[in-house]
């Protein structure tokens, strides 16, 4: 199993040098569940991060601005190494804060 994990990381590094991949399962009972019901364009995503795919009910969906997020969706996000948020951070980073001005 260790060899497989090492091999997977080597493949990712070879295909995506300097980049990191994050995968996030949208579960209603978790903090990241706050993204459920939002569209891609409603999210506040850092310029260097890209939502590359949504895995929904066995299908891969291309995330378009109008794509709504649903419970049990899995987001795949790619960004520079060290910039991809943890599951605990993602809801706070991606939900737009109200403009108080």
DSSP file (Angstrom, degrees, kcal/mol; ACC not computed):
  #  RESIDUE AA STRUCTURE BP1 BP2  ACC     N-H-->O    O-->H-N    N-H-->O    O-->H-N    TCO  KAPPA ALPHA  PHI   PSI    X-CA   Y-CA   Z-CA
    1    1 A X     >        0   0    0      0, 0.0     4,-2.3     0, 0.0     5,-0.2   0.000 360.0 360.0 360.0 -39.1    0.0    0.0    0.0
    2    2 A X  H  >  +     0   0    0      1,-0.2     4,-2.6     2,-0.2     5,-0.2   0.899 360.0  52.6 -61.7 -40.4    2.9    2.4    0.8
    3    3 A X  H  > S+     0   0    0      1,-0.2     4,-2.7     2,-0.2    -1,-0.2   0.896 108.7  50.3 -62.7 -39.7    4.3    1.8   -2.7
    4    4 A X  H  > S+     0   0    0      2,-0.2     4,-2.8     1,-0.2    -2,-0.2   0.930 110.9  48.2 -63.9 -45.0    0.9    2.6   -4.3
    5    5 A X  H  X S+     0   0    0     -4,-2.3     4,-2.2     1,-0.2    -2,-0.2   0.914 113.6  47.5 -62.2 -42.7    0.7    5.9   -2.3
    6    6 A X  H  X S+     0   0    0     -4,-2.6     4,-2.2     2,-0.2    -1,-0.2   0.922 112.1  49.9 -63.5 -43.9    4.2    6.8   -3.3
    7    7 A X  H  X S+     0   0    0     -4,-2.7     4,-2.4     2,-0.2    -2,-0.2   0.913 109.4  51.8 -61.6 -43.4    3.5    5.9   -6.9
    8    8 A X  H  X S+     0   0    0     -4,-2.8     4,-2.5     1,-0.2    -1,-0.2   0.924 110.9  47.1 -60.8 -44.9    0.3    8.0   -6.9
    9    9 A X  H  X S+     0   0    0     -4,-2.2     4,-2.4     1,-0.2    -1,-0.2   0.872 111.2  52.2 -65.9 -35.2    2.1   11.1   -5.6
   10   10 A X  H  X S+     0   0    0     -4,-2.2     4,-2.2     2,-0.2    -2,-0.2   0.904 109.8  48.7 -65.9 -40.6    4.9   10.5   -8.1
   11   11 A X  H  X S+     0   0    0     -4,-2.4     4,-2.6     2,-0.2     5,-0.3   0.931 111.8  49.1 -64.2 -45.9    2.4   10.4  -11.0
   12   12 A X  H  X S+     0   0    0     -4,-2.5     4,-3.2     1,-0.2    -2,-0.2   0.926 111.9  48.7 -59.6 -44.7    0.7   13.6   -9.7
   13   13 A X  H  < S+     0   0    0     -4,-2.4    -1,-0.2     1,-0.2    -2,-0.2   0.885 112.7  48.1 -64.0 -38.2    4.0   15.4   -9.4
   14   14 A X  H  < S+     0   0    0     -4,-2.2     3,-0.4     1,-0.2    -1,-0.2   0.891 120.3  36.9 -69.0 -39.3    5.0   14.3  -12.9
   15   15 A X  H  < S+     0   0    0     -4,-2.6    -2,-0.2     1,-0.2     2,-0.2   0.820 131.7  27.4 -82.2 -32.4    1.7   15.4  -14.5
   16   16 A X  S >< S-     0   0    0     -4,-3.2     3,-2.3    -5,-0.3    -1,-0.2  -0.536  80.0-166.6-130.0  65.2    1.1   18.5  -12.4
   17   17 A X  T 3  S+     0   0    0     -3,-0.4     3,-0.1     1,-0.3    -4,-0.1  -0.310  77.5   5.4 -60.6 130.1    4.5   19.8  -11.3
   18   18 A X  T 3  S+     0   0    0      1,-0.3    63,-2.4    62,-0.1     2,-0.3   0.492 111.1 108.4  78.6   3.0    4.3   22.4   -8.6
   19   19 A X  E <   -A   80   0A   0     -3,-2.3     2,-0.4    61,-0.3    -1,-0.3  -0.788  53.4-152.0-114.7 157.6    0.5   21.9   -8.2
   20   20 A X  E     -A   79   0A   0     59,-3.5    59,-2.0    -2,-0.3     2,-0.5  -0.943   8.0-143.6-125.9 147.0   -1.6   20.2   -5.6
   21   21 A X  E     -A   78   0A   0     -2,-0.4     2,-0.4    57,-0.2    57,-0.2  -0.943  14.0-170.2-113.3 130.5   -5.0   18.5   -5.9
   22   22 A X  E     -A   77   0A   0     55,-3.3    55,-3.1    -2,-0.5     2,-0.4  -0.963   3.2-164.5-118.4 138.7   -7.7   18.8   -3.3
   23   23 A X  E     -A   76   0A   0     -2,-0.4     2,-0.4    53,-0.2    53,-0.2  -0.987   7.5-172.8-124.5 133.8  -10.8   16.8   -3.2
   24   24 A X  E     -A   75   0A   0     51,-2.3    51,-2.8    -2,-0.4     2,-0.6  -0.986  15.3-148.7-133.9 124.0  -13.8   17.7   -1.0
   25   25 A X  E     -A   74   0A   0     -2,-0.4     2,-1.1    49,-0.2    49,-0.2  -0.823  19.6-136.1 -93.6 123.7  -17.0   15.8   -0.3
   26   26 A X        +     0   0    0     47,-3.1    46,-3.6    -2,-0.6     2,-0.5  -0.684  32.4 171.4 -85.4  99.6  -19.9   18.1    0.3
   27   27 A X    >   -     0   0    0     -2,-1.1     3,-1.9    44,-0.2     6,-0.5  -0.929  34.2-138.0-110.4 131.8  -21.8   16.7    3.3
   28   28 A X  T 3  S+     0   0    0     -2,-0.5    -1,-0.1     1,-0.3     5,-0.1   0.809 101.3  57.7 -58.4 -31.3  -24.6   18.7    4.9
   29   29 A X  T 3  S+     0   0    0      3,-0.1    -1,-0.3     4,-0.1     2,-0.2   0.432  99.6  71.5 -83.5   2.8  -23.5   17.8    8.4
   30   30 A X  S X  S-     0   0    0     -3,-1.9     3,-1.3     1,-0.1     4,-0.2  -0.691  93.7-105.4-113.5 168.3  -20.0   19.3    8.0
   31   31 A X  G >  S+     0   0    0      1,-0.3     3,-1.9    -2,-0.2     4,-0.1   0.881 120.0  59.2 -57.9 -39.3  -18.7   22.8    7.7
   32   32 A X  G >  S+     0   0    0      1,-0.3     3,-2.1     2,-0.2    -1,-0.3   0.693  84.3  81.8 -65.9 -17.4  -18.1   22.4    3.9
   33   33 A X  G X  S+     0   0    0     -3,-1.3     3,-1.5    -6,-0.5    -1,-0.3   0.675  70.9  80.2 -60.2 -16.6  -21.9   21.6    3.7
   34   34 A X  G <  S+     0   0    0     -3,-1.9    -1,-0.3     1,-0.3    -2,-0.2   0.690  84.0  62.4 -63.3 -17.6  -22.3   25.4    3.7
   35   35 A X  G X  S+     0   0    0     -3,-2.1     3,-2.0    -4,-0.1    34,-0.3   0.664  77.2 109.8 -81.4 -16.4  -21.4   25.3    0.0
   36   36 A X  T <  S+     0   0    0     -3,-1.5    34,-0.2     1,-0.3     3,-0.1  -0.387  82.3  21.2 -63.6 132.3  -24.5   23.2   -0.9
   37   37 A X  T 3  S+     0   0    0     32,-2.9    -1,-0.3     1,-0.4     2,-0.2   0.249  99.5 113.5  93.1 -12.0  -27.0   25.1   -2.9
   38   38 A X    <   -     0   0    0     -3,-2.0    31,-3.0    30,-0.1    -1,-0.4  -0.558  62.5-129.4 -86.8 155.4  -24.5   27.7   -4.1
   39   39 A X  B >>  -D   68   0B   0     29,-0.3     3,-0.9    -2,-0.2     4,-0.6  -0.633  26.6-108.4 -95.9 164.0  -23.4   28.1   -7.7
   40   40 A X  G >4 S+     0   0    0     27,-1.6     3,-1.4    24,-0.5    25,-0.2   0.897 120.3  55.0 -57.9 -41.3  -19.8   28.2   -8.8
   41   41 A X  G 34 S+     0   0    0     24,-2.4    -1,-0.3     1,-0.3    25,-0.1   0.713 100.9  59.8 -69.8 -17.4  -20.1   31.9   -9.6
   42   42 A X  G <4 S+     0   0    0     -3,-0.9    54,-0.7    23,-0.3    -1,-0.3   0.625  89.0  93.4 -81.0 -12.8  -21.3   32.5   -6.0
   43   43 A X  B << S-E   95   0C   0     -3,-1.4     2,-0.9    -4,-0.6    52,-0.2  -0.528  74.1-135.7 -82.7 147.8  -18.1   31.1   -4.6
   44   44 A X        +     0   0    0     50,-3.5     2,-0.5    -2,-0.2    -3,-0.1  -0.821  34.0 177.6-102.1  92.5  -15.1   33.3   -3.7
   45   45 A X        -     0   0    0     -2,-0.9    49,-0.1    -5,-0.1     6,-0.0  -0.844  32.5-112.8-103.8 129.4  -12.3   31.3   -5.2
   46   46 A X    >   -     0   0    0     -2,-0.5     3,-1.9     1,-0.1    -1,-0.0  -0.219  30.0-114.5 -54.5 147.7   -8.7   32.6   -5.0
   47   47 A X  T 3  S+     0   0    0      1,-0.3    -1,-0.1     3,-0.0    -2,-0.0   0.810 114.9  53.1 -55.9 -33.2   -7.3   33.4   -8.5
   48   48 A X  T 3  S+     0   0    0     35,-0.0    32,-0.5     2,-0.0     2,-0.4   0.487  97.2  79.6 -87.2  -0.8   -4.6   30.7   -8.2
   49   49 A X    <   -     0   0    0     -3,-1.9     2,-0.4    30,-0.2    30,-0.2  -0.847  60.7-166.3-106.1 144.2   -7.2   28.0   -7.4
   50   50 A X  E     -B   78   0A   0     28,-2.3    28,-2.5    -2,-0.4     2,-1.0  -0.992  21.3-139.2-132.8 127.5   -9.3   26.3  -10.0
   51   51 A X  E     +B   77   0A   0     -2,-0.4    26,-0.2    26,-0.2    12,-0.2  -0.769  30.1 176.5 -81.0 108.1  -12.4   24.1   -9.5
   52   52 A X  E     -     0   0A   0     24,-2.4     2,-0.3    -2,-1.0    11,-0.3   0.793  52.7  -4.4 -89.6 -31.5  -11.6   21.5  -12.1
   53   53 A X  E     -B   76   0A   0     23,-1.3    23,-2.4     9,-0.1     2,-0.4  -0.996  47.6-143.5-160.6 156.8  -14.4   19.0  -11.8
   54   54 A X  E     -BC  75  61A   0      7,-2.0     7,-3.7    -2,-0.3     2,-0.7  -0.998  16.3-152.5-124.6 125.4  -17.5   18.0   -9.8
   55   55 A X  E     +BC  74  60A   0     19,-2.8    19,-1.8    -2,-0.4     2,-0.4  -0.887  24.4 172.1 -99.1 116.0  -18.1   14.3   -9.3
   56   56 A X  E >   - C   0  59A   0      3,-3.1     3,-1.9    -2,-0.7    17,-0.1  -0.976  60.9 -26.0-133.5 119.6  -21.8   13.7   -8.9
   57   57 A X  T 3  S-     0   0    0     -2,-0.4    -1,-0.1     1,-0.3     3,-0.1   0.862 127.5 -43.5  48.5  46.1  -23.7   10.4   -8.7
   58   58 A X  T 3  S+     0   0    0      1,-0.2     2,-0.3     0, 0.0    -1,-0.3   0.495 120.6 101.0  84.4   2.5  -21.0    8.5  -10.7
   59   59 A X  E <   -C   56   0A   0     -3,-1.9    -3,-3.1     2,-0.0     2,-0.6  -0.916  67.2-130.8-122.1 148.5  -20.5   11.3  -13.3
   60   60 A X  E     -C   55   0A   0     -2,-0.3     2,-0.4    -5,-0.2    -5,-0.2  -0.865  26.6-163.0 -96.7 126.4  -17.9   13.9  -13.8
   61   61 A X  E     -C   54   0A   0     -7,-3.7    -7,-2.0    -2,-0.6     2,-0.5  -0.903  19.6-126.6-112.8 134.9  -19.4   17.3  -14.4
   62   62 A X        -     0   0    0     -2,-0.4     2,-0.8    -9,-0.2    -9,-0.1  -0.690  32.8-123.1 -75.7 124.8  -17.6   20.3  -15.8
   63   63 A X        -     0   0    0     -2,-0.5     2,-0.2   -11,-0.3   -12,-0.1  -0.601  35.3-179.4 -76.7 111.6  -18.1   23.2  -13.4
   64   64 A X    >   -     0   0    0     -2,-0.8     3,-2.0     1,-0.1   -24,-0.5  -0.672  43.9-101.6-101.0 161.6  -19.7   26.1  -15.2
   65   65 A X  T 3  S+     0   0    0      1,-0.3   -24,-2.4    -2,-0.2   -23,-0.3   0.844 123.6  46.8 -53.4 -35.3  -20.5   29.4  -13.4
   66   66 A X  T 3  S+     0   0    0    -26,-0.2     2,-0.3   -27,-0.1    -1,-0.3   0.459  82.5 121.6 -88.1  -0.4  -24.2   28.5  -13.2
   67   67 A X    <   -     0   0    0     -3,-2.0   -27,-1.6   -28,-0.1     2,-0.3  -0.481  55.8-143.2 -66.8 123.5  -23.5   24.9  -11.9
   68   68 A X  B     -D   39   0B   0     -2,-0.3     2,-0.4   -29,-0.2   -29,-0.3  -0.665  11.4-125.4 -87.8 143.2  -25.2   24.4   -8.5
   69   69 A X        -     0   0    0    -31,-3.0   -32,-2.9   -34,-0.3     2,-0.3  -0.713  28.2-165.4 -90.5 138.7  -23.5   22.4   -5.8
   70   70 A X    >   -     0   0    0     -2,-0.4     3,-2.0   -34,-0.2   -44,-0.2  -0.818  31.9 -82.6-121.8 158.7  -25.5   19.5   -4.3
   71   71 A X  T 3  S+     0   0    0     -2,-0.3   -44,-0.2     1,-0.3     3,-0.1  -0.334 116.2  21.8 -56.5 140.2  -25.1   17.3   -1.2
   72   72 A X  T 3  S+     0   0    0    -46,-3.6    -1,-0.3     1,-0.3   -15,-0.3   0.428  88.1 139.3  75.8   3.5  -22.7   14.5   -1.8
   73   73 A X    <   -     0   0    0     -3,-2.0   -47,-3.1   -47,-0.3     2,-0.5  -0.456  45.5-142.9 -66.6 149.6  -20.9   16.3   -4.7
   74   74 A X  E     -AB  25  55A   0    -19,-1.8   -19,-2.8   -49,-0.2     2,-0.3  -0.977  11.7-153.0-116.7 119.4  -17.1   15.9   -4.7
   75   75 A X  E     -AB  24  54A   0    -51,-2.8   -51,-2.3    -2,-0.5     2,-0.5  -0.711   1.6-156.1 -89.2 138.5  -15.2   19.0   -5.8
   76   76 A X  E     -AB  23  53A   0    -23,-2.4   -24,-2.4    -2,-0.3   -23,-1.3  -0.979  16.4-176.4-114.1 121.5  -11.7   18.6   -7.3
   77   77 A X  E     -AB  22  51A   0    -55,-3.1   -55,-3.3    -2,-0.5     2,-0.4  -0.949   8.3-163.7-121.9 136.6   -9.6   21.8   -6.9
   78   78 A X  E     +AB  21  50A   0    -28,-2.5   -28,-2.3    -2,-0.4     2,-0.3  -0.959  23.8 139.1-121.2 138.6   -6.1   22.4   -8.3
   79   79 A X  E     -A   20   0A   0    -59,-2.0   -59,-3.5    -2,-0.4   -30,-0.2  -0.961  55.8 -55.7-161.7 174.9   -3.7   25.1   -7.2
   80   80 A X  E >> S-A   19   0A   0    -32,-0.5     3,-2.6    -2,-0.3     4,-0.5  -0.256  74.3 -82.6 -58.2 146.7   -0.1   25.8   -6.4
   81   81 A X  T 34 S+     0   0    0    -63,-2.4    -1,-0.1     1,-0.3   -62,-0.0  -0.247 118.8  18.9 -52.3 132.4    1.4   23.5   -3.8
   82   82 A X  T 34 S+     0   0    0     -3,-0.1    -1,-0.3     2,-0.1    -2,-0.1   0.304 108.1  83.2  88.7  -8.6    0.6   24.8   -0.3
   83   83 A X  T <4  +     0   0    0     -3,-2.6     2,-0.5   -35,-0.1    -2,-0.2   0.591  59.4 100.7-103.0 -12.3   -2.3   26.9   -1.5
   84   84 A X  S  < S-     0   0    0     -4,-0.5    -2,-0.1    -5,-0.2   -63,-0.1  -0.624  74.5-126.5 -77.8 123.3   -5.1   24.3   -1.6
   85   85 A X        -     0   0    0     -2,-0.5     2,-0.1     1,-0.1    -2,-0.1  -0.220  17.3-112.4 -70.2 158.3   -7.2   24.7    1.5
   86   86 A X    >>  -     0   0    0      1,-0.1     4,-1.7   -64,-0.1     3,-0.5  -0.349  35.5-101.6 -76.6 167.6   -8.0   21.9    3.9
   87   87 A X  H 3> S+     0   0    0      1,-0.2     4,-0.6     2,-0.2    -1,-0.1   0.870 125.0  53.8 -58.2 -37.0  -11.6   20.6    4.2
   88   88 A X  H 34 S+     0   0    0      1,-0.2     4,-0.4     2,-0.1    -1,-0.2   0.797 113.4  42.2 -69.2 -28.0  -12.0   22.6    7.4
   89   89 A X  H <> S+     0   0    0     -3,-0.5     4,-1.9     1,-0.1     5,-0.2   0.718  93.5  81.0 -89.1 -23.2  -10.9   25.8    5.7
   90   90 A X  H  X S+     0   0    0     -4,-1.7     4,-2.3     1,-0.2     5,-0.2   0.853  88.8  50.2 -63.6 -41.2  -12.7   25.6    2.4
   91   91 A X  H  X S+     0   0    0     -4,-0.6     4,-1.6     1,-0.2    -1,-0.2   0.935 113.6  46.6 -62.7 -44.6  -16.2   26.8    3.5
   92   92 A X  H  4 S+     0   0    0     -4,-0.4    -1,-0.2     1,-0.2    -2,-0.2   0.826 116.4  45.2 -65.6 -31.7  -14.7   29.9    5.1
   93   93 A X  H  < S+     0   0    0     -4,-1.9    -1,-0.2     1,-0.1    -2,-0.2   0.809 117.1  41.9 -81.1 -30.5  -12.5   30.6    2.2
   94   94 A X  H  < S+     0   0    0     -4,-2.3   -50,-3.5    -5,-0.2     2,-0.6   0.631  90.5  89.0 -98.1 -14.6  -15.1   30.1   -0.6
   95   95 A X  B  < S-E   43   0C   0     -4,-1.6   -52,-0.1    -5,-0.2     2,-0.1  -0.751  82.3-119.3 -88.6 124.5  -18.2   31.8    0.8
   96   96 A X        -     0   0    0    -54,-0.7     2,-0.3    -2,-0.6    -2,-0.1  -0.344  23.1-131.5 -63.3 135.4  -18.3   35.4   -0.1
   97   97 A X        -     0   0    0      1,-0.1    -1,-0.1    -2,-0.1     2,-0.1  -0.650  30.4-100.2 -84.5 144.3  -18.4   37.8    2.8
   98   98 A X        -     0   0    0     -2,-0.3     2,-0.7     1,-0.1    -1,-0.1  -0.389  35.1-115.1 -64.9 142.5  -21.0   40.5    2.8
   99   99 A X        -     0   0    0      1,-0.1    -1,-0.1    -2,-0.1    -3,-0.0  -0.700  27.5-169.5 -79.4 114.4  -19.7   43.9    1.7
  100  100 A X              0   0    0     -2,-0.7    -1,-0.1     1,-0.2    -2,-0.1   0.404 360.0 360.0 -88.4   2.8  -20.1   46.2    4.8
  101  101 A X              0   0    0      0, 0.0    -1,-0.2     0, 0.0    -2,-0.0   0.455 360.0 360.0 -88.0 360.0  -19.3   49.4    2.9
